């Protein structure tokens, strides 16, 4: 047990003392470290937390302050410059930061620690990782995890929006989209989990890559949340071609890494955050209730038996959670030789995996308890608890994340019950096990006609699988950047207008230097760039629907991004590109610095849909937000050609009306009789006459009735939107071969709904 009273500077601590802390778990050195952290919280972390809550500022100053105690390298072995500490010590450190200092900082630190654990699992023969680990605390480098997926969010880390290929020279091309990444854009390094190269549709075949700050892009300027204002969780994209040393462990090691490091460390330490917040609420409430006196009866609030009962209940429940954390941490220490990372030179050494289901219980219990304690301590403080200057209100909000942060409480509770009753194998993280009982139960409910319809559909699916559509064109579905292409993109080299031949400006194999004519914001953080081609008589060389690659040179290397031009490919002398300028990312930052006359490099066409007049009876374009840009190019091209009889339908969603880009222009095309549009908004006022809400089945049925003849349905939007739309199309019995999805994840998104052997759309019309 710690000796003496708990100090707060030169005075006694005003909250709960050491007598209610599980100090027997800690060595003398760890107890002294705890004292030092409490003092750092008093002088630095806690004052900053109050500021961060008001400003949404990322807690970089707090992270740098932790480095003064060596805490950024807490679990890094001493021979690599770290403190070489245990699971027990790590749990204590996190709880202490959350309780006495700043919960946002604590959560940022949790993700940092989990990223370190991921690297330490496989650092032994990797000099790049060793070098990074040696510099972490000295250079104050912050890490985080990129594991979540936009299609599943807080439910589970299902890697649908990720991919990696191994190139002929041994390097890896990696692309990862993550929905909730703490420290998005602010971290110095990222551990990103993707589907493995050649994963073959098996989403348990996972790999982990090390990425650095200049290889990610994110937008956290609009980060807004109920609590945890400083942790800057948000969507993030990583892309790049990586040296083999950036692969963390062997190809396919990601599933092992999940169970052995990422999940156990995250569940243990995030639960410590919730326990720290719970104790922080109790501390604040004690200070208030022991000082607040009711003059009419001469009693302090803390003298009332009801208040004492509240405190006894909350302290007992919270300490049950704290003891669970420390007990499980102790078990992990014993199993891992006190967190000895050298043992993992044996790739099969997995001491923490057997504790995973205990981590689920921690997440459920601690996440539920912090919400209960926060609400209960609010009652003990009465109206004063609502006042921000007391400090309880901030902790109460921060603690609400304990239940919803993935995997959510409902998910972990379900896993515990299912695994306890039916075995761990029934958890089925990666959707590989058929629940035959559920299938047979549902079949019993079906009428004979419904069963026959199901049989017909199953026979159709079986025939498709047996014919092995995937083998018809090896290029399709396997090409990294052009997943629907059955061959290299077509390149239009000449256009003749009024007996004048116009040459192409762009080349698909090498960059051409172009000049920026002008650029402007057309919506919040959305910019339109006009790019001059080298000669005024030239055209891009693209077909409608194809995209180009733009590169900007900086510090001796090129930063690249794909764009769908919004101008017709037949436009001579220039093209327009529209992009969302994110708050973090080299490309966005360089775009902001560009002035008229500055150069960019462009090549193309690089893939995409290849629209040609009158090849389709109808094309339906379903978009959200800035995803309207490839649709705009196709629409403009069709509308500019009176001989093109293809009918066009647009369904477009945006959160707010200003984000419906080019709506006035698009409305004008309705007069042609060939164009029909439906717009939907997430936020509407009384003046809005269009649809409301996300694109759903009713909108699609209204706008896309079944028809005879040739058609193509083109989708461009975020992963959740795309998958939702594809599910509706599947229910309406549209064939998968009619659906083209813009973006490098399109094939995976389509197969997630239609099945791994589905027949893909081609890029041809």
C-alpha positions in Angstrom: 0.0 0.0 0.0 1.1 3.6 -0.7 2.4 5.3 2.4 0.8 8.5 3.7 -2.0 10.5 2.3 -2.6 11.2 -1.4 -1.3 14.6 -2.2 -2.6 17.3 -4.6 0.3 19.7 -4.7 1.1 20.9 -1.2 -2.3 19.9 0.1 -4.2 16.7 0.7 -6.1 15.3 -2.3 -9.7 16.4 -2.1 -11.1 13.1 -3.6 -11.0 9.5 -2.6 -7.7 8.4 -0.9 -5.3 5.5 -1.4 -7.3 3.4 1.0 -9.8 2.7 -1.8 -7.1 2.2 -4.5 -5.7 -1.3 -5.3 -2.1 -0.2 -4.5 -1.0 -3.8 -3.7 -0.8 -4.6 -7.4 2.0 -2.1 -7.9 5.7 -2.2 -7.1 7.3 0.7 -5.2 8.7 2.1 -8.5 5.3 1.9 -10.1 3.7 3.7 -7.1 6.3 6.4 -7.4 5.5 6.7 -11.1 1.8 7.0 -10.2 2.6 9.9 -7.8 4.6 11.7 -10.6 1.7 11.3 -13.0 -0.8 12.7 -10.5 1.4 15.7 -10.1 1.7 16.1 -13.9 -2.1 15.9 -14.1 -2.4 18.6 -11.5 0.0 21.0 -13.2 -0.6 20.3 -16.9 -3.0 17.6 -18.0 -6.1 18.7 -16.1 -5.9 22.4 -16.9 -5.4 21.5 -20.5 -8.3 19.2 -20.4 -10.6 22.0 -19.5 -9.2 24.0 -22.4 -9.5 21.1 -24.9 -13.1 20.6 -24.0 -13.9 24.1 -25.1 -11.7 24.3 -28.2 -11.7 20.7 -29.5 -7.9 21.1 -29.6 -5.8 17.9 -30.0 -3.9 17.2 -26.8 -0.5 17.3 -28.3 0.9 19.4 -25.4 -0.4 16.7 -23.0 1.2 14.0 -25.0 4.5 15.8 -25.0 4.2 16.2 -21.2 3.8 12.4 -20.9 7.1 12.0 -22.7 8.9 13.9 -19.9 8.2 10.9 -17.7 9.1 8.4 -20.4 5.5 7.3 -20.8 5.4 7.3 -24.6 7.8 4.3 -24.3 6.1 2.7 -21.3 5.8 -0.8 -22.7 8.8 -0.6 -25.1 11.7 -2.8 -23.8 14.5 -1.0 -22.0 17.1 -2.1 -24.6 15.1 -0.1 -27.2 14.9 3.0 -25.0 11.6 2.3 -23.2 10.6 1.7 -19.6 9.9 -2.0 -20.2 6.8 -2.0 -18.1 4.0 -4.5 -17.5 0.3 -4.8 -18.3 -0.5 -3.9 -14.7 1.6 -0.7 -14.9 0.1 0.3 -18.2 -3.5 -0.1 -16.8 -2.5 2.0 -13.8 -1.0 4.7 -15.9 -4.0 5.0 -18.2 -6.5 5.0 -15.3 -4.4 7.7 -13.5 -4.3 10.0 -16.6 -8.1 9.6 -17.1 -8.9 10.1 -13.4 -6.8 13.0 -12.4 -5.9 14.6 -15.8 -7.6 14.3 -19.2 -9.8 11.5 -20.5 -9.2 12.6 -24.1 -5.4 12.3 -23.5 -5.9 8.9 -21.9 -7.8 7.6 -24.9 -5.2 9.0 -27.3 -2.6 7.2 -25.1 -4.6 3.9 -25.2 -4.5 3.9 -29.0 -0.8 4.8 -28.9 -0.1 1.9 -26.6 -2.1 -0.6 -28.7 -0.2 0.5 -31.8 3.1 0.0 -29.9 2.0 -3.5 -28.9 1.2 -4.3 -32.5 4.7 -3.3 -33.5 6.4 -5.0 -30.6 4.7 -8.3 -31.5 6.8 -8.4 -34.7 9.8 -6.0 -34.3 12.4 -8.7 -33.9 13.7 -8.9 -37.4 12.5 -5.5 -38.7 15.0 -2.7 -38.6 12.5 -0.1 -39.6 10.3 -0.9 -36.6 13.2 -1.1 -34.3 14.4 2.3 -35.4 10.9 3.8 -34.8 10.6 2.2 -31.4 14.0 3.7 -30.3 12.8 7.1 -31.3 9.2 7.0 -29.9 9.8 8.7 -26.5 12.9 10.7 -27.4 11.3 12.3 -30.4 7.8 12.3 -28.9 6.3 10.2 -31.6 2.6 9.3 -31.3 1.0 6.2 -32.8 -2.5 5.0 -33.3 -4.5 2.2 -34.9 -6.4 2.2 -38.2 -8.6 -0.8 -37.9 -12.2 0.3 -38.1 -14.2 0.2 -41.3 -16.8 2.6 -42.7 -19.1 -0.3 -43.5 -19.2 -1.7 -40.0 -18.3 1.3 -37.7 -18.4 0.5 -34.0 -19.8 -3.0 -34.6 -16.6 -4.7 -35.6 -13.4 -4.2 -37.6 -14.4 -6.0 -40.7 -11.8 -5.0 -43.4 -14.2 -4.4 -46.3 -12.7 -1.0 -47.3 -9.1 -2.1 -47.5 -6.8 -3.8 -49.9 -3.1 -4.6 -50.5 -1.1 -6.2 -53.3 2.4 -7.4 -53.4 4.2 -5.9 -56.4 6.8 -7.6 -58.6 9.7 -5.7 -56.8 8.6 -6.9 -53.4 7.0 -3.7 -52.3 3.3 -3.4 -51.3 0.6 -1.2 -52.6 -1.8 -0.5 -49.8 -5.1 1.3 -49.5 -7.1 1.6 -46.3 -10.3 3.5 -45.4 -11.1 3.8 -41.7 -14.2 5.3 -40.1 -13.1 5.9 -36.5 -9.4 6.5 -36.0 -8.4 8.3 -32.8 -5.7 11.0 -33.4 -6.7 11.0 -37.1 -4.1 13.1 -39.0 -2.3 14.1 -35.7 -0.5 10.8 -35.1 3.1 10.4 -36.3 2.6 6.7 -37.2 -0.3 4.3 -37.8 -0.7 0.6 -37.7 -3.3 -0.2 -40.4 -5.0 -3.5 -40.9 -6.0 -4.5 -44.4 -7.2 -7.5 -46.3 -4.0 -9.4 -47.2 -2.5 -9.5 -50.7 -4.4 -12.2 -52.6 -6.9 -12.6 -49.7 -9.3 -14.4 -52.1 -12.5 -13.2 -50.3 -11.4 -14.6 -46.9 -11.7 -11.6 -44.6 -9.9 -13.4 -41.8 -6.8 -13.2 -44.1 -5.5 -10.0 -42.7 -2.2 -8.1 -42.8 -0.8 -5.2 -40.8 1.2 -2.3 -42.3 3.2 0.6 -40.7 2.3 4.0 -42.2 3.6 7.4 -41.4 1.9 10.8 -41.2 2.6 11.9 -44.7 0.9 8.8 -46.0 -2.6 9.4 -44.6 -5.3 12.0 -45.2 -8.2 12.9 -43.0 -10.7 15.6 -42.2 -11.2 16.4 -38.5 -11.9 20.2 -38.8 -15.6 19.3 -38.3 -14.9 16.9 -35.4 -17.8 17.3 -33.0 -18.9 14.9 -30.2 -20.8 14.6 -27.0 -17.6 14.1 -25.1 -13.9 13.2 -25.7 -13.5 16.5 -27.4 -9.7 16.3 -27.8 -9.2 12.8 -29.2 -10.1 13.8 -32.8 -11.7 10.5 -33.9 -12.7 10.5 -37.5 -12.5 9.0 -40.9 -9.1 8.6 -42.4 -7.6 7.2 -45.6 -4.2 5.8 -46.1 -2.6 4.9 -49.4 0.9 4.3 -50.7 3.5 2.0 -52.1 5.5 0.6 -49.1 8.9 -1.0 -48.6 8.7 -4.6 -47.4 9.9 -3.5 -44.0 6.5 -1.7 -43.5 4.8 -5.1 -43.4 4.3 -5.8 -39.6 4.9 -9.5 -39.3 4.2 -12.1 -42.1 1.4 -11.7 -44.7 -1.8 -13.0 -43.1 -0.6 -12.3 -39.5 -3.3 -9.8 -38.9 -5.8 -12.2 -37.4 -3.2 -13.5 -34.9 -2.2 -9.9 -34.2 -5.8 -9.0 -33.5 -6.3 -11.7 -30.9 -2.9 -11.5 -29.3 -2.2 -7.8 -29.1 -4.7 -5.3 -30.5 -7.9 -6.6 -28.8 -6.3 -7.5 -25.4 -4.4 -4.3 -25.1 -7.3 -2.1 -26.3 -9.9 -3.8 -24.1 -7.6 -3.7 -21.0 -6.6 -0.1 -21.4 -9.8 1.4 -22.7 -11.5 -0.2 -19.7 -9.0 1.5 -17.5 -10.1 4.8 -19.0 -13.7 4.2 -18.1 -12.6 3.2 -14.5 -10.5 6.4 -14.3 -13.5 8.5 -15.4 -15.7 6.7 -12.8 -13.3 7.5 -10.0 -12.8 11.0 -11.3 -16.6 11.5 -11.0 -16.6 10.2 -7.5 -13.6 12.4 -6.5 -15.4 15.5 -7.8 -18.7 14.6 -6.2 -16.9 14.0 -2.8 -15.3 17.4 -3.0 -18.6 19.1 -3.6 -20.8 17.1 -1.2 -18.3 17.4 1.7 -18.1 21.1 1.3 -21.7 22.0 0.4 -23.7 22.7 3.6 -27.5 23.1 3.9 -27.9 26.1 6.3 -31.5 25.2 7.3 -30.6 21.9 8.9 -26.9 22.3 9.5 -25.9 19.3 7.5 -23.4 18.8 4.7 -24.8 17.0 1.6 -22.4 14.2 2.4 -24.1 13.7 5.8 -27.3 12.5 4.3 -27.7 8.7 4.4 -29.0 8.6 0.8 -25.9 10.4 -0.5 -23.7 8.0 1.5 -25.6 5.1 -0.1 -25.0 6.5 -3.5 -21.2 6.8 -2.9 -21.0 3.3 -1.3 -22.8 1.8 -4.3 -20.6 3.6 -6.9 -17.3 3.0 -5.1 -18.1 -0.7 -4.7 -19.2 -1.2 -8.3 -16.2 0.8 -9.7 -13.7 -1.0 -7.5 -15.1 -4.3 -8.7 -14.3 -3.1 -12.2 -10.9 -1.9 -11.2 -10.0 -5.2 -9.5 -11.1 -7.1 -12.6 -8.8 -5.0 -14.8 -5.8 -5.5 -12.4 -6.5 -9.2 -12.1 -6.7 -9.7 -15.8 -3.6 -7.5 -16.3 -1.7 -9.6 -13.7 -2.8 -12.8 -15.5 -1.4 -11.4 -18.8 1.8 -10.5 -17.0 2.3 -14.0 -15.6 1.5 -15.6 -19.0 3.9 -13.3 -20.9 6.8 -13.3 -18.5 6.0 -9.8 -17.3 5.3 -8.5 -20.8 8.5 -9.8 -22.3 8.3 -9.0 -26.0 11.4 -11.1 -26.8 9.3 -14.2 -26.4 7.4 -13.3 -29.5 10.3 -14.2 -31.7 8.4 -17.4 -31.6 5.6 -16.4 -34.0 3.1 -18.8 -32.3 3.6 -17.5 -28.8 0.2 -16.1 -27.8 -0.1 -15.7 -24.0 -2.8 -12.9 -24.2 -5.2 -14.6 -26.7 -6.7 -16.8 -23.9 -7.6 -13.6 -22.0 -9.6 -12.2 -24.9 -13.0 -13.2 -23.6 -12.1 -11.6 -20.3 -11.4 -8.4 -22.1 -14.9 -8.5 -23.6 -16.3 -8.7 -20.1 -14.1 -5.8 -19.0 -15.4 -3.7 -21.9 -19.0 -4.5 -21.0 -18.7 -4.0 -17.3 -16.5 -0.9 -17.2 -18.3 0.8 -20.1 -21.6 0.3 -18.4 -20.4 1.2 -15.0 -19.0 4.6 -16.0 -22.3 5.7 -17.4 -24.1 4.6 -14.2 -21.5 6.3 -11.9 -21.6 9.5 -13.9 -25.4 9.7 -13.7 -25.4 8.8 -10.0 -22.7 11.3 -9.0 -24.7 14.0 -10.9 -27.6 13.3 -8.6 -25.4 13.7 -5.5 -24.3 17.1 -6.7 -27.7 18.3 -7.7 -27.9 21.4 -9.9 -24.2 22.2 -9.3 -23.3 19.1 -11.3 -24.6 20.8 -14.5 -22.2 23.6 -14.1 -19.1 23.2 -16.2 -16.8 24.8 -13.6 -17.4 21.8 -11.2 -15.9 19.5 -13.8 -18.3 16.6 -13.4 -20.3 17.5 -16.5 -17.2 17.0 -18.7 -16.4 13.6 -17.2 -20.0 12.5 -17.5 -20.0 13.2 -21.2 -16.6 11.6 -21.8 -17.7 8.5 -20.0 -20.7 8.0 -22.4 -18.1 6.8 -25.0 -17.5 3.7 -22.8 -20.6 1.9 -24.1 -20.6 2.9 -27.7 -16.9 2.7 -28.6 -16.4 -0.4 -30.7 -16.9 -3.2 -30.1 -20.0 -1.8 -28.4 -21.5 -3.1 -25.2 -24.2 -5.0 -27.0 -21.6 -6.8 -29.2 -19.3 -7.8 -26.3 -22.2 -9.0 -24.2 -23.4 -11.1 -27.1 -20.0 -12.6 -27.7 -19.6 -13.6 -24.1 -23.0 -15.3 -24.0 -22.6 -17.0 -27.3 -19.1 -18.3 -26.7 -20.0 -19.5 -23.2 -23.0 -21.5 -24.4 -21.8 -22.7 -27.8 -18.0 -22.4 -27.9 -15.5 -19.7 -29.1 -15.7 -21.0 -32.7 -19.3 -19.8 -32.9 -18.3 -16.1 -32.6 -17.5 -16.2 -36.4 -15.8 -12.8 -36.6 -15.2 -13.1 -40.3 -18.6 -14.5 -41.5 -17.3 -18.0 -42.4 -19.6 -20.3 -40.4 -23.2 -21.1 -41.5 -25.8 -21.1 -38.8 -27.8 -24.1 -40.0 -30.3 -24.0 -37.1 -31.2 -20.4 -38.1 -31.5 -21.3 -41.8 -33.8 -24.3 -41.1 -35.9 -22.2 -38.7 -36.4 -19.5 -41.3 -37.2 -22.0 -44.0 -40.1 -23.4 -42.0 -41.8 -20.0 -42.0 -41.8 -19.7 -45.8 -44.8 -20.5 -48.0 -44.4 -23.0 -50.9 -44.2 -20.2 -53.4 -41.6 -18.3 -51.4 -39.6 -21.5 -51.1 -39.8 -22.0 -54.8 -38.6 -18.4 -55.4 -35.7 -19.0 -53.1 -34.8 -22.3 -54.9 -34.8 -20.5 -58.2 -32.5 -17.8 -56.9 -30.2 -20.3 -55.3 -30.0 -22.3 -58.5 -29.1 -19.2 -60.4 -26.4 -18.4 -57.8 -25.1 -21.9 -58.0 -24.9 -21.8 -61.8 -23.0 -18.6 -61.6 -20.5 -20.0 -59.1 -20.0 -23.2 -61.1 -19.3 -21.2 -64.2 -16.6 -19.3 -62.3 -17.2 -15.8 -63.6 -14.1 -14.7 -61.7 -11.9 -16.8 -64.1 -13.3 -15.2 -67.3 -11.0 -12.2 -67.1 -8.0 -12.3 -64.7 -7.6 -8.5 -65.0 -11.1 -7.8 -63.7 -11.4 -7.7 -59.9 -7.6 -8.1 -59.4 -6.3 -4.8 -60.8 -5.7 -2.5 -57.8 -6.8 0.8 -59.2 -9.3 -0.3 -61.9 -11.2 -3.2 -60.3 -14.0 -3.4 -62.9 -11.8 -3.1 -66.0 -11.5 -6.1 -68.2 -8.6 -4.5 -70.1 -6.3 -1.4 -70.0 -8.3 1.8 -70.3 -9.1 3.0 -73.8 -7.2 6.1 -74.8 -8.8 8.5 -77.3 -5.9 10.0 -79.3 -7.8 12.2 -81.8 -11.1 14.0 -82.0 -12.2 15.6 -85.3 -14.6 18.5 -85.1 -15.6 20.6 -88.2 -12.8 18.9 -90.2 -10.3 19.9 -87.5 -8.3 17.2 -85.8 -7.6 17.7 -82.1 -4.8 15.7 -80.4 -4.9 14.3 -76.9 -3.0 16.1 -74.2 -2.7 13.3 -71.6 -0.8 10.0 -71.6 -1.8 7.0 -69.5 1.8 6.0 -69.0 3.6 9.2 -68.1 2.8 12.5 -66.5 2.2 15.7 -68.5 2.8 19.1 -66.9 -0.2 21.3 -66.8 -0.9 24.7 -65.3 -3.6 25.8 -62.8 -5.7 28.5 -64.4 -7.8 29.2 -61.3 -9.5 27.6 -58.3 -12.3 28.5 -56.0 -14.3 27.0 -53.2 -17.8 25.9 -54.3 -18.9 24.5 -50.9 -17.5 24.0 -47.5 -14.0 22.6 -48.0 -14.8 21.6 -51.6 -12.7 23.3 -54.3 -13.0 23.4 -58.0 -9.8 23.6 -60.0 -9.5 24.6 -63.6 -6.5 23.1 -65.2 -5.1 24.3 -68.5 -3.9 21.6 -70.9 -0.5 22.2 -72.6 -2.2 23.5 -75.8 -5.6 25.2 -76.2 -6.6 22.8 -79.1 -6.0 19.6 -77.1 -8.5 17.4 -75.3 -7.8 15.1 -72.4 -7.9 11.9 -74.3 -10.5 10.4 -71.9 -13.9 9.0 -72.4 -16.8 10.1 -70.2 -16.6 8.3 -66.9 -12.8 7.8 -67.0 -10.6 9.3 -64.3 -7.1 10.8 -64.3 -4.3 10.9 -61.8 -2.9 14.2 -60.6 0.5 14.5 -58.9 2.0 17.5 -57.0 5.8 17.5 -56.4 7.0 18.3 -52.8 10.3 17.7 -51.2 11.6 15.5 -54.0 8.6 13.2 -54.3 5.2 13.1 -55.9 1.9 13.0 -54.0 -0.8 11.5 -56.2 -4.6 11.4 -56.2 -7.2 10.2 -58.6 -9.9 12.6 -59.9 -12.9 12.3 -62.1 -12.9 15.4 -64.3 -16.2 17.2 -64.3 -15.9 18.7 -67.7 -16.7 16.8 -70.9 -13.7 15.0 -72.3 -14.4 16.9 -75.6 -13.7 20.2 -73.9 -10.6 21.7 -75.6 -7.8 23.4 -73.7 -8.8 22.7 -70.1 -10.5 20.5 -67.6 -12.1 21.0 -64.2 -11.4 18.9 -61.2 -13.3 19.0 -57.9 -11.9 17.9 -54.6 -12.6 18.0 -50.9 -9.6 19.7 -49.2 -9.1 17.7 -46.0 -7.7 19.2 -42.8 -4.8 16.7 -42.8 -2.9 15.3 -45.8 0.0 16.4 -48.0 -2.1 16.6 -51.2 -4.8 18.9 -49.6 -2.2 21.1 -48.0 -0.3 21.5 -51.3 -3.6 22.2 -53.2 -4.3 25.0 -50.8 -1.0 26.6 -51.5 -1.4 26.5 -55.3 -1.8 29.8 -57.2 -2.8 30.4 -60.8 0.1 29.6 -63.0 1.5 26.9 -60.7 2.2 23.5 -62.2 0.7 20.0 -61.5 1.3 16.8 -63.3 -1.5 14.8 -64.8 -1.8 11.5 -66.6 -4.7 9.5 -67.9 -7.0 7.9 -68.6 -6.3 5.6 -65.6 -9.5 3.6 -65.3 -13.2 4.1 -64.6 -16.3 3.7 -66.7 -16.0 4.1 -70.5 -19.2 5.7 -71.6 -20.0 5.8 -75.3 -23.2 7.3 -76.9 -26.2 5.1 -77.6 -24.6 1.9 -76.2 -27.1 1.9 -73.3 -30.8 2.5 -73.2 -30.5 4.0 -69.7 -27.8 4.9 -67.3 -28.7 5.5 -63.6 -26.3 7.5 -61.5 -26.6 7.2 -57.7 -24.3 9.5 -55.7 -23.7 11.1 -52.4 -21.8 14.3 -51.6 -18.8 15.0 -53.7 -19.4 11.6 -55.4 -21.5 13.4 -57.9 -18.4 14.4 -59.8 -18.0 11.3 -62.0 -21.7 11.5 -62.7 -21.5 15.1 -63.7 -18.9 14.3 -66.4 -21.2 11.6 -67.9 -24.3 13.8 -67.7 -22.7 16.8 -69.3 -21.3 14.6 -72.1 -24.7 13.1 -72.8 -26.6 16.4 -72.6 -24.0 18.0 -75.0 -24.8 15.4 -77.7 -28.3 15.7 -79.1 -27.8 12.5 -81.1 -27.3 10.5 -77.9 -30.6 8.9 -77.0 -29.5 7.3 -73.7 -31.9 8.3 -70.9 -30.2 9.5 -67.7 -31.5 9.2 -64.1 -29.7 10.8 -61.2 -30.4 10.1 -57.5 -28.2 12.4 -55.4 -27.9 12.7 -51.6 -26.2 15.4 -49.5 -26.3 16.4 -45.9 -27.2 20.0 -46.7 -28.4 21.8 -49.8 -25.2 23.7 -50.5 -23.5 20.3 -50.8 -25.7 19.4 -53.8 -23.1 20.5 -56.2 -24.1 22.0 -59.6 -27.8 21.5 -58.8 -28.9 24.5 -60.8 -27.1 23.3 -63.9 -28.5 19.8 -63.5 -32.0 21.1 -63.0 -31.7 22.7 -66.4 -31.1 19.4 -68.1 -34.6 18.2 -67.1 -36.1 20.1 -70.0 -34.3 17.8 -72.5 -36.7 14.9 -71.7 -33.6 12.6 -71.4 -32.7 13.5 -67.8 -34.6 12.9 -64.6 -33.2 13.7 -61.1 -34.2 13.1 -57.5 -32.4 15.0 -54.7 -32.4 14.1 -51.1 -31.1 16.0 -48.1 -30.2 14.9 -44.5 -31.2 18.4 -43.2 -34.2 20.2 -44.7 -36.3 23.3 -44.1 -39.8 24.2 -45.1 -38.7 25.5 -48.5 -37.2 22.1 -49.6 -39.4 20.2 -52.0 -37.2 17.2 -52.7 -36.8 13.9 -50.7 -35.5 13.7 -47.2 -33.1 11.2 -45.7 -30.5 8.7 -47.0 -31.2 7.0 -50.3 -33.5 4.1 -49.7 -35.4 1.4 -51.5 -38.5 3.5 -52.1 -36.4 6.2 -53.8 -34.7 3.6 -56.0 -38.0 1.9 -56.9 -39.5 5.2 -57.8 -36.6 6.3 -60.0 -35.2 3.0 -61.3 -38.1 0.7 -62.4 -37.2 -2.5 -64.0 -37.0 -2.2 -67.8 -36.2 -4.1 -70.9 -33.0 -3.3 -72.8 -29.4 -2.4 -71.8 -28.7 -0.4 -68.8 -25.9 0.4 -66.3 -26.4 1.5 -62.7 -23.4 3.6 -61.5 -22.8 4.3 -57.8 -20.4 6.7 -56.3 -20.3 7.5 -52.5 -19.0 6.4 -49.2 -18.8 2.7 -48.3 -22.0 2.6 -46.1 -24.0 4.4 -48.8 -22.7 2.1 -51.6 -23.4 -1.1 -49.7 -26.9 0.1 -48.7 -27.8 0.9 -52.3 -26.4 -2.3 -53.6 -28.5 -4.2 -51.0 -31.6 -2.5 -52.3 -30.7 -3.3 -55.9 -30.2 -6.9 -55.0 -33.6 -7.0 -53.3 -35.1 -5.6 -56.5 -33.4 -8.4 -58.4 -31.0 -6.2 -60.5 -28.2 -8.3 -61.8 -24.8 -7.6 -60.3 -23.3 -7.3 -63.8 -25.4 -4.1 -64.3 -23.9 -2.3 -61.3 -20.7 -0.3 -61.7 -19.2 1.2 -58.5 -16.6 4.0 -58.7 -13.7 3.6 -56.3 -11.1 1.0 -55.7 -13.2 -0.9 -53.2 -16.2 -1.4 -55.6 -15.7 -5.0 -56.3 -15.4 -5.9 -52.6 -18.5 -3.9 -51.9 -20.5 -5.6 -54.6 -19.4 -9.1 -53.6 -20.2 -8.4 -49.9 -23.9 -8.3 -51.0 -24.1 -10.5 -54.1 -21.5 -13.1 -53.0 -17.9 -13.9 -53.7 -18.5 -15.5 -57.1 -20.8 -12.8 -58.4 -20.6 -11.7 -62.0 -19.0 -8.3 -62.1 -20.0 -5.3 -64.2 -17.4 -4.3 -66.8 -16.1 -0.8 -67.4 -17.6 -0.9 -70.9 -21.0 0.2 -71.9 
